[in-house]
Amino acid sequence: MNRNIYVRFNLLIFLVSASMIISACGSAKTQPTDVELLSSIENAFVNVTKRSKPAIVSVISTRQTENDRTRRQEGSGFIFRKDGYILTNEHVVRNAATIRVRLFDESEFDAKLDGRIDRNTDIAVLKIDAEKELPVLPLANSDEVQVGQFAIAIGNPFQLDYTVTIGIVSGKGRSFLPDIGIVRYQDFIQTDAWINIGNSGGPLLNIHGEVIGINALIRRPDNTPATDAVRAGAGFAISSNLVEKIGTQLIANGRIIRGFLGIGMREVPQGIRIRSVLKNMPAHLAGLQRGDIIVKYNGQQVKSTDEFKMWVADSPVGKNSKITVLRNGHERMFNVTIAEMPALQAGRTVETNSVAWRRLGLTVRKLEKGDFERYTYLTEKDRGVIVDMVQENSLIPRGTLIVAVNGQEINSAQELEALLQKQPQELEQLILDVKSSHGTEKIPMQLKP
């Protein structure tokens, strides 16, 4: 009996072992070879490239130089919407006199910019009028991008159309460009996929053919942005989430309206230290001082300058925000009325040769659709012009809506200019009907000669 049990036990062990060996042999036969594995990866890259190319475009812009010569600049872009909206970099089309877009099928179109640029993020939206729906590239959620995943760059470096390079995502959340002249909003994806002059505006893709960023710049080995052709340095792409947010707003509203505090700042362990306060700007008017450390914004803990700048930028103009600071070791809270970012900090040129600037000390712009969303004191029934920039000690703050002058409705900058060009005896006094965060009021203005 014991012998039978022993035999049966050994037989069971043998059958299990044999089964495992046979199974292992079978699995070995189904495992792909090195060549088959490489071929599969290769086909994945080839297929992504084939699917993506029809939605990628060449952007050719021209501008006049100071010596009246025409300078040609080429970059890349990709189709964002089927009705002809294209995303690219602002620096590719900056100060352009003409813009042409060439599609994958070699057809060419004149592109319209119509002010749809955002220099603070280096994003621009072009529009072409095609007679058919165009292929588009889908945007990925860049928050889900992982360091180490594959990255595919497609663009036109050195006028070599549709050049494809492959690498990995080397880093996320990079920001290194200083706020010199304009305020920058940065969320770069770093990649070692080879990019160069002409790649700007082109897509950085994942293996699914989704855009994870717009290729924007290269940094030289000496840690400075590249302005000429270089063959070394890390590449950086604007994250797709930031691209989608800015691109969608530019299409809907024609421009980006951002909240503004008017401070210089730097990151410290406790939060953000105020390095400077601009006179007559929201922070100054609310009582914030140089040396204050901002620790909370509307109850949220402040951890980084990039995050803080985004919070302020997204705050409605005219709305009160609560800012908690450390001053002399004690917490103090201030109510700050957010203003619109001035034109110069937003990278927009300001016409200071206008009659309104000379005689009233301000510039205006037309009322736009996006203003109703960003200015808390406006409604869609309002009409007039928005004060875009003011000289120091102006009676009218920036962001004020001018409805009428001396009882005459004003609906454009041209109408205001025409009124101000009347002879001095015809304008003995000037009464402006305005609307702002203070409500509606009549303001008498003294005209300058």
SETORMI-324745 format. One record per residue (C-alpha): residue number from 1; residue in three letters; x, y, z. Coordinates in pm, whole numbers. Example, Ala and Ser with C-alpha at 12.3 -4.5 7.8 and 13.67 -1.06 7.14 Angstrom:
BEGIN
- i:aa:u:v:w
- 1:ALA:1230:-450:780
- 2:SER:1367:-106:714
REM end
This chain:
BEGIN
- i:aa:u:v:w
- 1:MET:0:0:0
- 2:ASN:273:239:95
- 3:ARG:462:140:-217
- 4:ASN:161:224:-434
- 5:ILE:128:563:-269
- 6:TYR:499:627:-323
- 7:VAL:474:531:-694
- 8:ARG:167:745:-747
- 9:PHE:333:1042:-576
- 10:ASN:644:1013:-796
- 11:LEU:422:981:-1103
- 12:LEU:239:1300:-1007
- 13:ILE:568:1485:-964
- 14:PHE:683:1362:-1305
- 15:LEU:361:1468:-1481
- 16:VAL:370:1816:-1323
- 17:SER:736:1859:-1417
- 18:ALA:675:1738:-1771
- 19:SER:381:1973:-1806
- 20:MET:591:2268:-1694
- 21:ILE:871:2177:-1935
- 22:ILE:628:2139:-2227
- 23:SER:460:2466:-2136
- 24:ALA:796:2645:-2119
- 25:CYS:895:2504:-2455
- 26:GLY:565:2617:-2604
- 27:SER:609:2968:-2462
- 28:ALA:961:2988:-2597
- 29:LYS:828:2912:-2944
- 30:THR:569:3193:-2917
- 31:GLN:817:3452:-2787
- 32:PRO:914:3702:-3061
- 33:THR:1270:3706:-3180
- 34:ASP:1486:4016:-3140
- 35:VAL:1430:4106:-3505
- 36:GLU:1052:4059:-3473
- 37:LEU:1046:4279:-3162
- 38:LEU:1249:4553:-3332
- 39:SER:1032:4525:-3642
- 40:SER:720:4576:-3430
- 41:ILE:866:4890:-3270
- 42:GLU:981:5015:-3609
- 43:ASN:635:4965:-3759
- 44:ALA:479:5157:-3472
- 45:PHE:696:5462:-3547
- 46:VAL:634:5430:-3922
- 47:ASN:257:5411:-3873
- 48:VAL:248:5712:-3639
- 49:THR:447:5911:-3894
- 50:LYS:219:5811:-4185
- 51:ARG:-96:5899:-3992
- 52:SER:38:6229:-3861
- 53:LYS:207:6387:-4164
- 54:PRO:-114:6498:-4345
- 55:ALA:-202:6720:-4045
- 56:ILE:142:6883:-4019
- 57:VAL:217:7200:-4216
- 58:SER:502:7425:-4318
- 59:VAL:470:7789:-4216
- 60:ILE:649:8051:-4427
- 61:SER:637:8411:-4304
- 62:THR:799:8728:-4435
- 63:ARG:865:9056:-4259
- 64:GLN:1031:9385:-4340
- 65:THR:1365:9457:-4176
- 66:GLU:1481:9802:-4065
- 67:ASN:1667:9852:-4394
- 68:ASP:1348:9770:-4592
- 69:ARG:1462:9426:-4690
- 70:THR:1230:9128:-4683
- 71:ARG:1329:8852:-4443
- 72:ARG:1185:8504:-4486
- 73:GLN:1135:8271:-4192
- 74:GLU:1019:7910:-4199
- 75:GLY:871:7702:-3923
- 76:SER:619:7428:-3865
- 77:GLY:266:7388:-3735
- 78:PHE:-19:7141:-3720
- 79:ILE:-390:7149:-3793
- 80:PHE:-588:7188:-3473
- 81:ARG:-940:7201:-3615
- 82:LYS:-1097:7066:-3932
- 83:ASP:-1214:7412:-4035
- 84:GLY:-858:7534:-4090
- 85:TYR:-724:7654:-3754
- 86:ILE:-352:7582:-3718
- 87:LEU:-129:7599:-3410
- 88:THR:229:7720:-3425
- 89:ASN:478:7931:-3226
- 90:GLU:430:8305:-3190
- 91:HIS:798:8366:-3269
- 92:VAL:754:8195:-3609
- 93:VAL:506:8461:-3723
- 94:ARG:614:8761:-3513
- 95:ASN:580:9092:-3702
- 96:ALA:494:8900:-4020
- 97:ALA:379:9096:-4323
- 98:THR:267:8780:-4505
- 99:ILE:212:8421:-4392
- 100:ARG:182:8119:-4621
- 101:VAL:97:7766:-4514
- 102:ARG:195:7460:-4720
- 103:LEU:9:7134:-4660
- 104:PHE:134:6778:-4699
- 105:ASP:-23:6754:-5047
- 106:GLU:187:7063:-5143
- 107:SER:-116:7291:-5172
- 108:GLU:-53:7641:-5033
- 109:PHE:-278:7895:-4864
- 110:ASP:-254:8250:-4737
- 111:ALA:-293:8235:-4360
- 112:LYS:-472:8490:-4144
- 113:LEU:-337:8576:-3800
- 114:ASP:-584:8851:-3697
- 115:GLY:-403:8912:-3370
- 116:ARG:-444:8555:-3244
- 117:ILE:-106:8548:-3073
- 118:ASP:8:8508:-2715
- 119:ARG:367:8611:-2668
- 120:ASN:360:8518:-2300
- 121:THR:337:8148:-2392
- 122:ASP:482:8169:-2748
- 123:ILE:162:8033:-2905
- 124:ALA:-13:8158:-3221
- 125:VAL:-321:8045:-3412
- 126:LEU:-340:8073:-3792
- 127:LYS:-652:8034:-4007
- 128:ILE:-666:7910:-4365
- 129:ASP:-974:7884:-4585
- 130:ALA:-981:7538:-4739
- 131:GLU:-1276:7404:-4937
- 132:LYS:-1277:7073:-4749
- 133:GLU:-1239:6944:-4397
- 134:LEU:-875:6904:-4301
- 135:PRO:-707:6621:-4108
- 136:VAL:-625:6709:-3748
- 137:LEU:-390:6589:-3477
- 138:PRO:-550:6498:-3143
- 139:LEU:-401:6645:-2825
- 140:ALA:-298:6422:-2537
- 141:ASN:-335:6508:-2168
- 142:SER:17:6629:-2091
- 143:ASP:-40:6573:-1719
- 144:GLU:-30:6199:-1798
- 145:VAL:297:6216:-1992
- 146:GLN:568:6010:-1822
- 147:VAL:939:6082:-1817
- 148:GLY:1107:5806:-2015
- 149:GLN:826:5748:-2266
- 150:PHE:893:5770:-2639
- 151:ALA:868:6112:-2809
- 152:ILE:842:6173:-3184
- 153:ALA:918:6516:-3334
- 154:ILE:808:6606:-3686
- 155:GLY:894:6938:-3849
- 156:ASN:1094:7124:-4110
- 157:PRO:1448:7190:-3982
- 158:PHE:1679:7358:-4235
- 159:GLN:1391:7358:-4493
- 160:LEU:1395:6977:-4491
- 161:ASP:1020:6916:-4488
- 162:TYR:869:6647:-4267
- 163:THR:1185:6543:-4089
- 164:VAL:1110:6280:-3823
- 165:THR:1324:6228:-3514
- 166:ILE:1268:6000:-3218
- 167:GLY:1377:6016:-2855
- 168:ILE:1227:6010:-2510
- 169:VAL:1066:6257:-2271
- 170:SER:1362:6371:-2062
- 171:GLY:1175:6591:-1814
- 172:LYS:847:6772:-1739
- 173:GLY:736:7102:-1593
- 174:ARG:1050:7286:-1702
- 175:SER:1061:7667:-1676
- 176:PHE:1378:7869:-1721
- 177:LEU:1306:8174:-1939
- 178:PRO:1328:8499:-1739
- 179:ASP:1047:8756:-1726
- 180:ILE:1235:9023:-1920
- 181:GLY:994:9282:-2057
- 182:ILE:702:9037:-2064
- 183:VAL:560:8789:-1814
- 184:ARG:620:8431:-1926
- 185:TYR:396:8134:-1852
- 186:GLN:600:7818:-1893
- 187:ASP:532:7445:-1880
- 188:PHE:792:7282:-2104
- 189:ILE:838:6914:-2180
- 190:GLN:1206:6836:-2226
- 191:THR:1306:6585:-2493
- 192:ASP:1619:6446:-2652
- 193:ALA:1439:6395:-2984
- 194:TRP:1655:6596:-3226
- 195:ILE:1494:6930:-3312
- 196:ASN:1638:7243:-3467
- 197:ILE:1563:7570:-3640
- 198:GLY:1249:7513:-3848
- 199:ASN:1103:7259:-3605
- 200:SER:946:7546:-3411
- 201:GLY:568:7512:-3404
- 202:GLY:571:7146:-3503
- 203:PRO:427:6869:-3283
- 204:LEU:595:6642:-3032
- 205:LEU:396:6319:-3043
- 206:ASN:351:6006:-2833
- 207:ILE:338:5657:-2985
- 208:HIS:-39:5693:-3032
- 209:GLY:9:5990:-3262
- 210:GLU:-127:6237:-3004
- 211:VAL:34:6577:-2954
- 212:ILE:203:6606:-2616
- 213:GLY:360:6944:-2695
- 214:ILE:459:7208:-2951
- 215:ASN:834:7213:-3019
- 216:ALA:946:7562:-2919
- 217:LEU:1316:7597:-2846
- 218:ILE:1656:7442:-2787
- 219:ARG:1901:7521:-2514
- 220:ARG:2269:7530:-2594
- 221:PRO:2520:7339:-2382
- 222:ASP:2606:7673:-2215
- 223:ASN:2244:7690:-2089
- 224:THR:2122:7970:-2319
- 225:PRO:1834:7953:-2571
- 226:ALA:1948:7881:-2925
- 227:THR:1885:8150:-3185
- 228:ASP:2092:8004:-3469
- 229:ALA:2139:7652:-3599
- 230:VAL:2293:7426:-3338
- 231:ARG:2348:7054:-3328
- 232:ALA:2352:7002:-2954
- 233:GLY:2132:7093:-2665
- 234:ALA:1809:6982:-2505
- 235:GLY:1481:7042:-2689
- 236:PHE:1171:7183:-2521
- 237:ALA:804:7166:-2619
- 238:ILE:513:7366:-2475
- 239:SER:287:7116:-2297
- 240:SER:-29:7017:-2483
- 241:ASN:-259:7117:-2195
- 242:LEU:-125:7472:-2203
- 243:VAL:-139:7472:-2584
- 244:GLU:-503:7360:-2588
- 245:LYS:-606:7616:-2326
- 246:ILE:-440:7910:-2503
- 247:GLY:-531:7797:-2855
- 248:THR:-899:7753:-2766
- 249:GLN:-916:8098:-2604
- 250:LEU:-742:8265:-2900
- 251:ILE:-992:8111:-3141
- 252:ALA:-1291:8203:-2925
- 253:ASN:-1186:8553:-2817
- 254:GLY:-903:8662:-3045
- 255:ARG:-673:8739:-2752
- 256:ILE:-582:8633:-2399
- 257:ILE:-697:8850:-2110
- 258:ARG:-494:8782:-1797
- 259:GLY:-517:8901:-1441
- 260:PHE:-227:9109:-1311
- 261:LEU:-87:9207:-969
- 262:GLY:212:9421:-1060
- 263:ILE:491:9264:-856
- 264:GLY:836:9120:-908
- 265:MET:888:8796:-718
- 266:ARG:1114:8504:-638
- 267:GLU:1057:8168:-481
- 268:VAL:1160:8112:-118
- 269:PRO:1100:7812:114
- 270:GLN:797:7974:280
- 271:GLY:629:8084:-45
- 272:ILE:700:8380:-277
- 273:ARG:892:8689:-171
- 274:ILE:787:9020:-329
- 275:ARG:1099:9180:-477
- 276:SER:932:9491:-621
- 277:VAL:590:9655:-636
- 278:LEU:477:9859:-938
- 279:LYS:324:10193:-845
- 280:ASN:-53:10228:-887
- 281:MET:-90:9862:-975
- 282:PRO:-322:9624:-780
- 283:ALA:-62:9501:-529
- 284:HIS:50:9858:-451
- 285:LEU:-306:9987:-419
- 286:ALA:-394:9701:-181
- 287:GLY:-98:9771:48
- 288:LEU:142:9488:-38
- 289:GLN:507:9577:17
- 290:ARG:852:9477:-98
- 291:GLY:977:9197:129
- 292:ASP:633:9049:200
- 293:ILE:620:8671:154
- 294:ILE:302:8550:-16
- 295:VAL:193:8223:144
- 296:LYS:-171:8187:30
- 297:TYR:-382:8298:-265
- 298:ASN:-757:8271:-212
- 299:GLY:-692:8017:61
- 300:GLN:-460:7797:-149
- 301:GLN:-105:7739:-28
- 302:VAL:149:7905:-257
- 303:LYS:434:7671:-351
- 304:SER:587:7794:-678
- 305:THR:604:8111:-886
- 306:ASP:481:7930:-1200
- 307:GLU:169:7802:-1025
- 308:PHE:106:8139:-858
- 309:LYS:136:8331:-1186
- 310:MET:-119:8094:-1344
- 311:TRP:-365:8150:-1058
- 312:VAL:-339:8526:-1091
- 313:ALA:-361:8512:-1471
- 314:ASP:-683:8309:-1454
- 315:SER:-845:8541:-1199
- 316:PRO:-1132:8755:-1336
- 317:VAL:-1043:9119:-1390
- 318:GLY:-1209:9339:-1130
- 319:LYS:-1252:9055:-882
- 320:ASN:-1117:9078:-527
- 321:SER:-863:8808:-442
- 322:LYS:-744:8733:-90
- 323:ILE:-366:8729:-54
- 324:THR:-208:8618:273
- 325:VAL:148:8731:338
- 326:LEU:411:8698:607
- 327:ARG:528:9042:722
- 328:ASN:775:9066:1009
- 329:GLY:692:8708:1101
- 330:HIS:317:8765:1123
- 331:GLU:43:8668:878
- 332:ARG:-164:8945:723
- 333:MET:-441:8916:465
- 334:PHE:-510:9172:190
- 335:ASN:-799:9211:-54
- 336:VAL:-652:9284:-394
- 337:THR:-861:9389:-695
- 338:ILE:-714:9208:-993
- 339:ALA:-641:9423:-1301
- 340:GLU:-581:9323:-1662
- 341:MET:-221:9264:-1759
- 342:PRO:-84:9577:-1932
- 343:ALA:-15:9558:-2302
- 344:LEU:362:9583:-2264
- 345:GLN:383:9294:-2014
- 346:ALA:159:9095:-2246
- 347:GLY:402:9149:-2532
- 348:ARG:165:9373:-2730
- 349:THR:280:9692:-2896
- 350:VAL:116:10014:-2779
- 351:GLU:41:10301:-3015
- 352:THR:172:10604:-2827
- 353:ASN:147:10836:-3127
- 354:SER:-231:10839:-3115
- 355:VAL:-429:11156:-3042
- 356:ALA:-588:10983:-2741
- 357:TRP:-244:10919:-2591
- 358:ARG:-123:11274:-2649
- 359:ARG:-437:11459:-2540
- 360:LEU:-598:11222:-2286
- 361:GLY:-299:11020:-2170
- 362:LEU:-453:10682:-2256
- 363:THR:-495:10429:-2534
- 364:VAL:-807:10228:-2606
- 365:ARG:-908:9916:-2793
- 366:LYS:-1239:9780:-2915
- 367:LEU:-1463:9580:-2683
- 368:GLU:-1425:9209:-2760
- 369:LYS:-1623:8895:-2685
- 370:GLY:-1371:8767:-2434
- 371:ASP:-1399:9085:-2226
- 372:PHE:-1743:8982:-2100
- 373:GLU:-1595:8666:-1953
- 374:ARG:-1288:8823:-1792
- 375:TYR:-1421:9160:-1669
- 376:THR:-1663:9102:-1382
- 377:TYR:-1833:9441:-1423
- 378:LEU:-1927:9400:-1790
- 379:THR:-2237:9245:-1945
- 380:GLU:-2302:9144:-2305
- 381:LYS:-2527:9448:-2342
- 382:ASP:-2237:9689:-2280
- 383:ARG:-2087:9884:-2569
- 384:GLY:-1781:10108:-2585
- 385:VAL:-1399:10091:-2583
- 386:ILE:-1166:9948:-2318
- 387:VAL:-883:10160:-2177
- 388:ASP:-571:9957:-2260
- 389:MET:-291:10176:-2122
- 390:VAL:-270:10497:-1919
- 391:GLN:-7:10753:-1834
- 392:GLU:92:10800:-1471
- 393:ASN:-164:10975:-1245
- 394:SER:-446:10921:-1493
- 395:LEU:-799:10980:-1360
- 396:ILE:-915:10672:-1548
- 397:PRO:-772:10331:-1454
- 398:ARG:-683:10063:-1707
- 399:GLY:-967:9830:-1792
- 400:THR:-1229:10105:-1773
- 401:LEU:-1504:10094:-2036
- 402:ILE:-1558:10431:-2206
- 403:VAL:-1920:10438:-2319
- 404:ALA:-1955:10795:-2444
- 405:VAL:-1773:11128:-2470
- 406:ASN:-1978:11446:-2433
- 407:GLY:-2290:11239:-2484
- 408:GLN:-2163:11085:-2809
- 409:GLU:-2142:10706:-2802
- 410:ILE:-1795:10565:-2871
- 411:ASN:-1770:10215:-3020
- 412:SER:-1418:10211:-3166
- 413:ALA:-1075:10364:-3121
- 414:GLN:-1122:10537:-3457
- 415:GLU:-1437:10713:-3334
- 416:LEU:-1253:10843:-3026
- 417:GLU:-959:10960:-3238
- 418:ALA:-1192:11145:-3476
- 419:LEU:-1368:11321:-3188
- 420:LEU:-1039:11430:-3029
- 421:GLN:-912:11578:-3355
- 422:LYS:-1177:11849:-3345
- 423:GLN:-1060:12206:-3300
- 424:PRO:-990:12309:-2937
- 425:GLN:-1280:12559:-2937
- 426:GLU:-1518:12275:-3022
- 427:LEU:-1403:12081:-2713
- 428:GLU:-1431:12332:-2437
- 429:GLN:-1485:12048:-2191
- 430:LEU:-1474:11670:-2206
- 431:ILE:-1708:11450:-2001
- 432:LEU:-1653:11075:-2023
- 433:ASP:-1928:10826:-1940
- 434:VAL:-1742:10523:-1804
- 435:LYS:-1804:10188:-1638
- 436:SER:-1555:10006:-1417
- 437:SER:-1531:9803:-1097
- 438:HIS:-1641:10123:-920
- 439:GLY:-1969:10130:-1115
- 440:THR:-2089:10384:-1373
- 441:GLU:-1986:10748:-1346
- 442:LYS:-1914:11066:-1538
- 443:ILE:-1553:11186:-1534
- 444:PRO:-1443:11532:-1650
- 445:MET:-1111:11528:-1834
- 446:GLN:-864:11806:-1905
- 447:LEU:-737:11788:-2261
- 448:LYS:-369:11837:-2324
- 449:PRO:-279:12075:-2609
REM end
